[in-house]
Amino acid sequence: MNIRHTLATGAVLAALLGGAAQAKTLVYCSEGSPEGFDPALYTSGTTFDASSHPIYNRLVEFVTGTTQVEPGLAESWEVSEDGLEYTFHLRKGVKFHSNDVFTPSRDLNADDVIFSFERQWKQDNPYYTVSGGTWEYFNGMSMPDLLKEIVKVDDYTVKFVLNRPEAPMIANLAMDFASIVSKEYADAMLAAGTPEMINQKPIGTGPFQFVAYQKDAVIRYKANPDYWKGKAAIDDLVFAITPDASVRYQKLKAGECHVMPYPNPADVAAMKADPDITVLEQEGLNVGYLAYNTQQAPFDNPKVRKALNMAIDKQAIIDVVFQGSGQIAKNPIPPTMWSYNDEIQDDPYDPEAAKKMLGEAGVTDLSMKVWAMPVQRPYNPNARRMAELIQEDMAKIGVDVEIVSYEWGEYLERSKAVDRDGAVLLGWTGDNGDPDNFLAVLLGCDGVGGSNRAQWCNDEFEALIQKAKVVSDIEERTRLYKEAQVVFKREAPWATIAHSVVFMPVRNEVQGYKVHPLGGHIFYGVDLAE
Amino acid sequence: MLRYLLSRLMTFLPTFFGVTLISFSFIRLLPGDPIVVMAGERGVSPERYQELVRQFGFDQPIWKQYLDYLGGVIQGDLGQSFVTKKPVWDEFFALFPATLELSICAMVFAVLLGLPAGVIAAVNRGKLFDRALMSSALVGYSMPIFWWALLLIIVFSGWLGWTPVSGRISLMYYFENPTGFMLWDALMSGQKGALGSAIQHLILPTIVLGTIPLAVIARQTRSAMLEVLSEDYIRTARAKGLSPLRINGLHALRNALIPVITVIGLMVGTLLAGAILTETIFSWPGIGKWMVDSIFRRDYPVVQGGLLLIAVMVMIVNLTVDVLYGLINPKIRKR
């Protein structure tokens, strides 16, 4: 290499570095590695943060910071009278990203939408088995039962025909698995014999383009200059994968990153005191509960369940188990969800009254099992400790509690049994922000012997939630769900214990960051102060 | 020498098959059905469960699953991760250089400090330096890695701001990683300051991972030296009037090295165990963290493939150590 060449390289480098210094780069200390970049293949929030939020769009989108739905790639939609046909009108001129192996020749159209769903649905689609796809969320949200057909009306109109009316359908289509991928890219990669590329070098329509991923270390994105909502305020987005929460905090303090998720609850006070850091907070879209087996005596008596609920000192649980990062739950759905019934009064903590109620119900010398989960979850950071506190509370009203636990997989399976002995500590994190996703899944009659751990099937409650499933008017649905919560409180199949509080420490220069109730970390709309 | 090498190699094969069997059964002995764990609270319908069982091949008898696995291994196919759906082999080689780079640095650090420290302590037996060194070695050996790492981060990165908190290189630098060895790739990238940044990022993890080996090597060197120093030929050398440097450095250390090399060889296993915690704390993208994640997710192919590759690595190191003995001490070779 001659001297002139060296100088030239140096000049280019200096120009690049100089340019880089002016570009706005936001660094997010993420908590783990994504499993891949095709959101339909996976179920973890970490993967969605790295794939569906920055790279892709959906027909409809959640408004960041709420559980409400707004138009996304579909500008508008109509629902037929019978609730069976959803017709979406696609936005025109939406560009896909390009990368070193692919440059799109056309804008987004109906073929992309249909392909995005059919690859998860139709076994004869060549992508059905690519990357060992199990399409967990598509199946988990019962889409194969629900969908009758997806019809291309014209290039910019797609019609979803359902087998039965299902009001949460719109919310389902805003979920990560419903991200729209490029059919043109998929076809090109299939022809090249590398179909797994769409999972490794993702192409979407979203606010950020994928640049590179170094496994377990760094993910890089750059702002999509042609984004249909307008280019993001930041130029580059970097995920610095940092699994340890204490280390994330140190990096945030040192300015090595701007935003970090999931702080240690013990660190939150120090973070709040740090002048460089702002701690944002919001209730998580989850609930932790104790589910009685309502099919077994004496727990089949609502009065007994109510009495036990009154014996539990929830405030003590919030203080000890959640160390402040939780809020007492009175309803089975979290307060950030639409239709949350705030008029409901929680059962008071009153051991004396509880004891009396048990006596009135004719229950003496009660002994019961409480199941404690072996894993940490946001809705229950320490189930063992929670069970011990409940054990002490119950002892005060003369109820003897034995704590049991199993390995996590076993726990989930065994707790489903209708003849299960004991009350189970468990919880749920919402998928689509629709109350149906809590009330029908966790407390509906179909869930008995499965996800309905209380084995509770109440006609009045069931009628309300079934009706709310088929009505598409949101006001009417809200009214029905509010009433269902009244029935729930009266019948007390669970002791509702807590909703987690999500803390998001961000550096002060970060502007416009919103905590998203669905748990995602979203950087479109975020800016950095100079 | 060739016969010696062959006889060593002969023990390699049964160990290899033993390891495939152990790694295959180990992860299956852990309670927890991978499909149920994968589905979590959401659960999975019985029909879907059956479909997945078929897809993952769990409907086959266990001996057949093992033979299929073994057949794959012999053909160099370790299967595909349940989680990322990528070949285990690719993932391993994407991550292993990071672990290797860190382990080599930690070992070099431990040997460069441990050997001289052990020799000096032995020569000054019972004096202040010896006592101080031996007590710090004990502390170092018993140090919980997690705590030690966080302490160093808080002091050197947090308070003093001398070293970066975690990662392998500053995010400012971006280049392809053809070899996966950051020092080399940073040097080759030609970007100004990249190598310096990579070195800075290596300092704390090297110290943390090197602490236990350092303590062990220092202690082992000291005791081996003490033994050798009481030998007759050392007395003879002293009587001949050789300089202490020559006695200790040449005659004594050379013979004291054999047990020390054994320990260094054995430390490779310890290093990999320590790498698991070190990598997690320093966000170091190596195989330690990868294995731990996979065990929690019951990702059978990754756990059994990863264990096998790590075991092969340790076996190769042990083989090398055996060969080194043969070179240092002809008596062993002839046995």
HADDOCK unambig.tbl for C-alpha pairs under 7 A between the chains (distance, minus, plus):
assign (segid A and resid 35 and name CA) (segid B and resid 83 and name CA) 6.32 0.50 0.50
assign (segid A and resid 35 and name CA) (segid B and resid 84 and name CA) 4.79 0.50 0.50
assign (segid A and resid 36 and name CA) (segid B and resid 84 and name CA) 5.92 0.50 0.50
assign (segid A and resid 131 and name CA) (segid B and resid 85 and name CA) 5.43 0.50 0.50
assign (segid A and resid 132 and name CA) (segid B and resid 85 and name CA) 6.13 0.50 0.50
assign (segid A and resid 215 and name CA) (segid B and resid 285 and name CA) 6.70 0.50 0.50
assign (segid A and resid 216 and name CA) (segid B and resid 285 and name CA) 4.77 0.50 0.50
assign (segid A and resid 217 and name CA) (segid B and resid 167 and name CA) 6.98 0.50 0.50
assign (segid A and resid 217 and name CA) (segid B and resid 283 and name CA) 6.86 0.50 0.50
assign (segid A and resid 217 and name CA) (segid B and resid 284 and name CA) 6.91 0.50 0.50
assign (segid A and resid 217 and name CA) (segid B and resid 285 and name CA) 5.43 0.50 0.50
assign (segid A and resid 241 and name CA) (segid B and resid 283 and name CA) 6.55 0.50 0.50
assign (segid A and resid 242 and name CA) (segid B and resid 283 and name CA) 4.99 0.50 0.50
assign (segid A and resid 243 and name CA) (segid B and resid 280 and name CA) 6.30 0.50 0.50
assign (segid A and resid 243 and name CA) (segid B and resid 283 and name CA) 6.32 0.50 0.50
assign (segid A and resid 244 and name CA) (segid B and resid 280 and name CA) 6.62 0.50 0.50
assign (segid A and resid 244 and name CA) (segid B and resid 281 and name CA) 5.62 0.50 0.50
assign (segid A and resid 247 and name CA) (segid B and resid 281 and name CA) 6.68 0.50 0.50
assign (segid A and resid 250 and name CA) (segid B and resid 158 and name CA) 6.37 0.50 0.50
assign (segid A and resid 250 and name CA) (segid B and resid 165 and name CA) 6.66 0.50 0.50
assign (segid A and resid 251 and name CA) (segid B and resid 165 and name CA) 5.84 0.50 0.50
assign (segid A and resid 254 and name CA) (segid B and resid 158 and name CA) 6.60 0.50 0.50
assign (segid A and resid 407 and name CA) (segid B and resid 31 and name CA) 6.67 0.50 0.50
assign (segid A and resid 407 and name CA) (segid B and resid 32 and name CA) 6.60 0.50 0.50
assign (segid A and resid 408 and name CA) (segid B and resid 32 and name CA) 6.89 0.50 0.50
assign (segid A and resid 409 and name CA) (segid B and resid 32 and name CA) 4.96 0.50 0.50
assign (segid A and resid 409 and name CA) (segid B and resid 33 and name CA) 6.02 0.50 0.50
assign (segid A and resid 409 and name CA) (segid B and resid 36 and name CA) 5.51 0.50 0.50
assign (segid A and resid 409 and name CA) (segid B and resid 37 and name CA) 5.26 0.50 0.50
assign (segid A and resid 410 and name CA) (segid B and resid 32 and name CA) 6.47 0.50 0.50
assign (segid A and resid 412 and name CA) (segid B and resid 41 and name CA) 6.86 0.50 0.50
assign (segid A and resid 428 and name CA) (segid B and resid 41 and name CA) 6.97 0.50 0.50
